[in-house]
Amino acid sequence: MSIPEQEPKSTFPCNACQAGVMRLQLLTYFTWLDDEMVMVPNFPAWVCDVCGKREYDERAVNWLTTLLSPNAGKTTLNQKTPRRVQAARRGHSRPPSTE
């Protein structure tokens, strides 16, 4: 028997006007990346049906931020330079232990 999946909340009250209802819509998202404007069509946003306040979907914004990051597609592992092991000096030995 499988556990039924919970459907995402499709509406919730607007915190700005407290009269409207926030509904999920697909809009065109605009943002600046350095000196260039980036437009993303069909971007999910919660929009109040009374005052028009917009709240962009947090997961979608995080995803977009990751894609637009200057490090997108680059390896995230730190490239360490190999340490050089110094050759043991000849003629010098460790003092004997006193145990």
N, C-alpha and C positions, 0 to 999 in steps of 0.2 A: 504494500500500500504506500503510495507516495504522499508526501506532504504538499498540500496545495500552496502554490506561490501566491504571495500577497501582491495585489495589483498596486502600482504606485498611486499615490493620492492625486486625483485629477483636478481638484480645486481646493482652495483654502482662503480664509478671509484676508483682505488687504490690511496690512499694518499701517499704511499711510492714511487712508481716508476712513477706514473701519466701516465703510458702507458697502464697498464692492467686494467682488470675488476674484481671486487670482486664478487665471486659466492658462494652461500650457498652449503656446502658439509657436509657430515657426516664423522667425523674422530674419531680416538681413542684419548681421552684426558688423559694426564698424569699429576698428581700432587702429592705432598708429604703431608702426614698427619702424623705429628711427624716424626718417623723414618721409616714409611711404604710408599711405592709407591702405589698410587691408580690409576687404569686404568678404564676409562669409555668408552666403545665402543659406536659407533653411536652418538657422541656428535656433535651438530651443530656448524660450524665455517665458517666464510667468508674467502675464499682463493683467492689470486690474481692469475690470469691465466698466468701472465708474470713473476713476481718476486717471487711468492710463499708466500708472507706475509700472516700471519694468524691473524684473529681477531675473538675471540670466542664470540658467541652470549651472550649478556649481561644477558638476562633473564635466559638462561640455566646455566650460571655461578652462578648467585644469587641463583637459585634453588639448585644447587649442593652444594654450600657453606652452605646453610641452612641444607641440609641433612647430611653433614659431620660435622656439629657443635657438640661439645661435649654436648651441651644442647638439642640436637634434641630429641623430644619425652617427654621432661620434662615440667612440668607445668611452665608457665611464670609468674603466679601471685605470688606476694610477700606474703609469709606466715607470717602474723603479729601475734605476741604473744598477747594474750588478756591482756588488762591493768587491774590491780587490782584497784578496787575502795576502797579507805580507808573508813572505817566506821566512821560516824560522832562521834566526841568526845562528850561525855556526860558532861554536866555542862558548856560548853562554847557555847555561842550564838553570833551571829553576832551583831555588834553594830547597834543601830537603825539609820535609814537614817534621814538626816536633811532636807529633802524636805518637 
